[in-house]
């Protein structure tokens, strides 16, 4: 592949130069935000909010600078290679959105979300929605205003959704979510009516967080996490931050449910593996940047569900697990069953099985759409949340902490983000079906602890491309077919049909 910088027009080099600054500053914000959630003492927030807000404003200035506008204009009918055209497409898309939004609003959103983050953490800890409500109200208003600046002719929620998934539109998301609801509800009902009872080896007892952490580190070692370019820490909500040189993950430990933190760690590993697989020589250009959230979530959900919740995975790790938890008397099959058990009283999204998970997404999607359209008041969120939990999952949360305060996203002002979890899970199944067809003995390799074949396949078909392709193009390139939910639905019917004797 020829270097896209060679023989490039001057305007192209100027554009890249400026975009490298935008990327670097974005990385500074990412690190500050990681620190805020992982290391920062509680009292640090007033200063940190200001720092992040100034950085957001500067990032906005860099992206909307005249040099970007002039370079894009000069490149308008230039003769570009495919790679150069991809770089220009990605920068232009971000520029067009940014230049419509006033800098003050960008700073205000950043400042408010930092304050909201702290309020959310407090509210969640004390089960006190009132602490968080005023911040949520302000963020809804600010995000509505933000969407109107970008395009006041379109549904503001669709404009916000573009920020997380610019290339699969909201109609695609709705179509997929509708189909999941239609086809998963009868499957969930059948599972719950089944007489088959799956193993629950962790049901009694509590599990030392230190042993959990040791096991998580063993798993990350075996999966091939590069500790020279990564770290594992704890935070209120698990997340991943970083780039191809430094991609860090966090997890959290529950004394009652050690499997949750294990699966969550494997999920975040999938995000980090993607970041770390991006081409190093392209750091600072769109070719060295991860595609958006559907693709990012496809990587984390693939590792979490198709690898981490497979029978082969537990063949490999049952021994390590028994070493950390000698009181747990479980066969690999028991652990496989436990990792896939569909709990009737499942309240927490990040702990949900692969079926009910999507009902959690549907309910958030409906609530945030109604918030942004103005059909739902912030004050009514807890009640609406609980009603929908009842309707879709047959359970009413006892507290708002395990209800509408469980997820971090709204405190970041991230409205439009949630649908990408379902879109990503669906894509994970599509990618995995093709990887299985391409790789001889993938399952056997996993049971022997050889994760290179799947990691290499993803590197080859997804990671190394950065943002060279749009999302639909990348999916076609990797799988030879358009985006489809067929593989996901086949996969869950087969897996849960077998587990529950349906
Ligand atoms: Zn994720």
Boltz pocket constraint, residues with backbone or C-beta under 6 A from the ligand:
constraints:
  - pocket:
      binder: B
      contacts: [[A, 267], [A, 271], [A, 296], [A, 297], [A, 300]]
      max_distance: 6.0
